[in-house]
Amino acid sequence: MLRRLDRLVDLSTQGVAAILVVIEIAILFAGVVWRYLLDSPLVWVEELAGILFLWLVSLGAVIALSRAEHMRMTVIVGRIGIRGQRFARRFSALIVAVVAVGLVVPGISYAVQQQAILTPVMQIPGSWEIGGQLVALALLFYVALRQLFHGTTWRELVLVLGIGMAIGLVLWGLEPEFDDLGNADLLIFFIGIVGICIFIGVPIAFSFGIATFGYIYFTTTIPLAVVIGQMDQGMSSIELLAVPMFVVLGLLLEMTGIARAMVDFLAALVGHRRGGLSYVLIVAMYLISGISGSKAADQAAVAPVLLPEMRRRGSAPGELVAQLAASAAMSETIPPSLVLIIVGAVTGVSISALFTGGLLPAAFAAIGLAALVFFRTRHERPSAGRVEARTVGRLFVVAVPALILPFVIRYAVLAGITTATEVATVGVVYAIVVGIAVYRCFDWRRLVPILVETAALSGAILLIIGTASAMAWSLTQAGFAQTLADMMTGLPGGKYGFMAVSMLLFVVLGSVLEGLPAMVLFGPLLFPIAQQLGIHLVQYAIVAIFAMGIGLFSPPFGVGFYQTCLIGKVSSDEAFGRIWPYMGVLVVALIVVAAVPWISTGFLP
């Protein structure tokens, strides 16, 4: 019965989530068609899409938990023994269950409060939006319990529950003392508890959640319903709807052959030169990042096409992974990067301006990586002959539909045809039409897995944004924002000192927190300070994103580095020593971008 129930939960969440992705694409694309082509805007599109979006990402979080795909740090846990790893998994499941219950119980009262609030166009009660989230939270609780009890022994279970209860009792006993600590209690909850949870492998979203719950419950009189309210507010920005749209677009690029057509043309064009395929790798990551917006999708599209041929030509496996990781870090600011969209959503900076400002810094970094490749391969002999011009021309014709897609997406936004939220749906429809009619490469059997993968990745990302928003609100209420502002504005060197410290901070946070959580957490706190010091917000955003990308793909803690090793099927030890020259080039590029505002703002209107 339990196995059947497990299967029912998995199939129902995946099925409903896949349907919601399709509905969201259809609604948003219909909104573009009716507004731009028929000149008859559908005023209800944004409202309905926003409600369904929260249902989608909530179910996606359940799928991600069931498939162990939530963002977490595994570097330290992976180095402990089997028993330690089993304990970490059980304790992680316990934390997830506690957070789920902590959200469901106050969430019910929050839903009752929202019942009386109607949406402006469709007059839908606000409780409808919360209702889908509550169902998903109940499923999260069930999946967490399933992971807690599955395959465990009574000794492990008693140990995990005992330690959990002991921690709760200690915090409850210290409750009177927290009043005397002042803001020092922030160190206990948001440094101590968050740090311990992250280092033992608890998903980042739930590490933020449990710390926020603990802080509000044990140190304040604020009702816990505020947490789910802040999470709902953090995830409900309509700009964030672009996340699942670009994720599904990135997955479609690989399935429809669009990415392969682009890479094949570039390989034929310069593959015969010394280090030619390395140049192709850098350029391909630059171009494809401008389409998919997802680094994992970018790497998964490029690696299977290029890496086997590069190995055949004698490139060291570690060198390949180092180049792939550095190229991914370089392309973090290339529109329509998900990070650009999320930064715009949480800080209020114009997403269109970020799209414009991110192109040249990434190009500058790409030139630096290409120069390093030239230096490292200058004594090598070309390992392949020149491809005939006729063949290059044929591959170019084949690749034209792929090469124009980045320009179609960019033009659609700048010309006002679509918003940054809607533009990915144009790319999705374009990819489907091109895949079926031009490349004749559309595997319908892979469509449902792609939709489910989209929901899972979107849920994992958006849950982090939600819990980080609640955590940032708690820090603001505690006065931390003002303390941080006073400290950062008092740094020696004025705006230059502030920029230098910010770069270092985001490199470290990008390594530990995978970038997005760090930006959601600290972006609303640091961006007003940057503006106060006279730093252009677009430049500051690009510098912060670039710095986070360097941290994300740098060992020993950068999760992106290990993700790249998995995609390239190379041991991390082989790539560890080879990645540093590439990261050094990116650090130099980061310093130049921070020192020269024009690189980020020169083409802004």
Buried (B, 14 or more C-beta within 10 A) or exposed (E): EEEEEBEEBBEEBBBBBBBBBEBBBEBBBBBBBBBBEEEEEBEBBBBBBBBBBBBBBBBBBBBBBBBEBBBBBEBBBEEEEEEEBBBBBBBBBBBBBBBBBBBBBBBBEBBEEBEEEEBEEEEBBBBBBBBBBBBBBBBBBBBBBBBBEEEBEEEBBEBBBEBBEEEBEEBEEBEEEBEEEEEEBBEBBBEEBBBBBBBBBBBBBBBBBBBBBBBBBBBBEBEBBBBBBBBBEBBBBBBBBBBBBBBBBBBBBBBBBBBBBBBBBBBBBBBBBBBBBBBBBBBBBBBBBBBBBBBBBBBBBBBBBBBEBBBEBEBBBBBBBBBBBBBBBBBBBBBBBBBBBBBBBBBEBBBBBBBBBBBBBBBBBBBBBBEBBBEBBEEEEBBBEEBEEEEBEEBBEBBBBBBEBBEBBBBBBEEEBBBBBBBBBBBBBBBBEBBEEBBEBBEEEBBBBBBBBBBBBBBBBBBBBBBBBBBBBBBBBBEBBEBBBEEBBEBEEEBBBBBBBBBEBBBBBBBBBBBBBBBBBBBBBBBBBBBEBEBBBBBBBBBBBBBBBBBBBBBEBBBBBBBBBEBBBBEBEBBBEBBBBBBEBBBEBBBBBBEBBEBBBEEBE
